[in-house]
Amino acid sequence: MLEVDNLWISYDRIAALRGVSFTVQKGEIVTLIGANGAGKTTILRALSGLVPAARGRVTFEGEDLLSLPAHVRVRRGMALVPEGRGIFGNLTVLENLRLAAYTRRRQDLERDLAAVFGIFPRLEERRHQWGNTLSGGEQQMLAVGRALMTKARLLLLDEPSMGLAPVLVQEIFRVLRRLNEAGTTILLVEQNARLALEVAHRAYVLETGQITLSGPCDELRHHPKVREAYLGGA
């Protein structure tokens, strides 16, 4: 579904990504783990069209992605749930969701709104509430729901557990599992490496802009380097 080949990203003269290559197959959850500053968020921003690539190749369902502007990538079926959620605080829950589907037909919109509210009943309860009055967990639900309103087949999730209480983290990840089981492919960046390796099928370890390890999560959970660096040696 997604193929990234020899991707280089630079900020001024500093290389943030250096020859990164990986794949995401349809129906998978793939996670990128690594320390702060390793380049994980840069990868998602590059895939979304928010930062330009210095060189490399990215294809999504066989189409050259790097030649497309950000809004076209969304229309092609890829949506980013950014770190910090990025919702519109001065709009209601309903307005945030509708805004994500502004190019859609109304009949489709109402059906998909009902689907999002089915996944996140709390959002339906707060449908007329301003975004900036929601709790952190509710804002994360809204950010995911907004991405779903684009009809994305590939979700790019950047630190969905950040700032959330443990019970809300578990709720968000239960939803991600359900979405994946229903057919949504997910590329996940997550600070909680233990949780990411539990929910994903495969993982890539990123260090200073390069992938240093990859494999099935069941294997990487037992890799000495991963256990020492990301799982507390457990």
N, C-alpha and C positions, 0 to 999 in steps of 0.2 A: 504493500500500500504506500509506504513512505520509504524512500531511499536517499540517504545523505552520503555523499562521496567527496572526501577530501575538502571539507568545508573550512575556510579560513575567514576569520572576522578580526578586524583591527579597529581600535579606537585611537585615532591619531597614528602614532607609530608603534603603539603597543599591541601585540597580537593577543587577543582574548581567546581565540580558538585557533588551533594549529593542526590542520589536516584531520578533522574529525569525520569519521565514517561510521554509520550505523543504519539499521533497518528496523521498521515496524511493520509487522504483518497484520493483515486484516483480522480483527477479532482479538488481538492481543492487548494486554496492558504491559507496556515497557516502561521501566523507570530509569532515570538518570540520577545517580547519587554521587556525592562529592562534597568537599569542604566549601565553605563560603568563598566566593571568588574563583571557583574552579571553571566557571563558564556555563553553568547549567541554564541560568536564565537567559544568557546571551543566545544559546541555541534556540530556545523557544521564541525569542524576539526575532531572530533571523528567519525562522520558519514562518512566522506570522507576517513578515515583511516590514517590521519596525526598525530593523537595522540592516544595512546592505552587506552583502558578502563580498570579500575581497577576491576570492576565487573559490571554485568548487562547483558541485552539481547537487541539486535537490530535485527529486521527482516525486510527485504525489499522484497515485493512480496512473502512472505512466506519463504524466504531463510535467513539463519543465516548470518548476515552481518559482524559481528566482527571476523569471521574466515577467511575473505577474505582480501588480500592485496589491497592497494589503487587502483592500475591500473585495477584490476579485478572488483572492484566496479563500475568504470567508464564503463567498458564493459557491466556490468549488467544493466546499464541505469540510473546511478546517476552521476551528474556532479556539481562541486562547482565553483561558480563565487566568488572569494575571495575578502575580503576587500583589497582595494588598487589595484584591477584589476589583477595584476600579469601577464600582457602581456610581450612578449619578445620584448624589445625596439629595439634590433638590427636586428629584422626580419621585413619584410613588413607585411601589413595587410593580404595579400593573404597567405604568408608563415605561419603566426600565425594560420589562419583558417585551412590550410591544415595539419599543424602539429597535430592539435587536432583529425584528422581523419586518422592518418597514417596507421591504420590497415584496412581501408575500401577499397572497390573496386573503381576504378577510375570513373566508370560510376555513381555510387552512390554519389561519392564525388562532381562531377560537378553539379549534380542535387541539392544537398544540399547547395553547394556554391551559386547557383542561388537563393535558398530559403532564405538564410541569407541576400543576397544582396537585395532581395525583401523587407525584413523586415527593413533593414538598408541601404537605398540607398546611404547614405553618405559614408559608407564603400566601396561600389563599386567605388565611385568617387576617393577614396584614396587607392585603392587596391594595388598599387605599392609604397605606402608611408611607411617610417619606422615607427614602432610603437611608438618610443619615440618622434616623431614629431607631433603626434596627440594631439588634445585638450583633456581635462579630460573627456568630454562627449563622444567624439569619442572613447577614450580608454575603457570607460564603455560599449559602444556598441560592441566593439571588444571582450571584455571579455564575454559578453552574447552570441555573435555570435559564439565564440570559443566553449562554452559549448554546444550550439545547434548542432555543428558539430559532437559531440560525439553521437548524436541521444538519448540524455537523455530524459527519461520519467519523472524524478524528478530533478528539478533544485534547488540547494541550493544557495541562494543569500545572501551575507554578505555585508550589508551597501551599496546598489547600488546608493544611493543618495549622498554619502559622497563627499564633495568638488565640487559639481556641482551647476551651476546656476539654479534658480527655473524653468526657461523655459525648461532646459534640464532634470531636475528631472521629470517634467510632461511628457516629451516625453518618457523617459525610462519607466515610470510606465504605460503609454498607451500601450507600447509594451508588458509589462508583462501581462497586462489584455488580450491582443489579443492572446498571447501565451497560456494563461490559457484557454481561450475560444476555442482554437484550440485543446486542450487536454493535454497540459503540466501541470503537477502538480508542485507546487512551495512551498518550505519552505523558508520563508523570515525573515531575521534579518535586522532591519531597525531602525536607530536612530530617524527618524521622525515618532514618534508613531502615530500622527494624520493621516498621509498619509498611514501608514501601516494598521491602523484599517479601513481606507476607502476602501483599495483595497482587503484586505483579507476576507475570510469567517469566520475563527475562529482564536483565539489568545490565547497564553499562556504568562503569566507574570512571569518573572524570577527574583528572588531576592537572591543574595549571594548564587548562585548555587542550588537553589531550586525553583520549580514552586509553586507559591502562589495563583494564580488565573487562571482561564481558562473559555472559553465560546465563543459563537458567538460574532463577533465584534460589532454588533448592540447593544448588551447588555453591553459589556465591555466599550464602549464609554461613557456610562452613569453611570458607577460604580464610586462612590465617590473617592475611592482610586486611580483609574486609572486617573480620571480627575485631581486630585490634583497633582499626582506625574509625569504624563507624558503629560498632555494636558493643563498645565498652569492654572488649575482650571476652564477652560472655560466650 
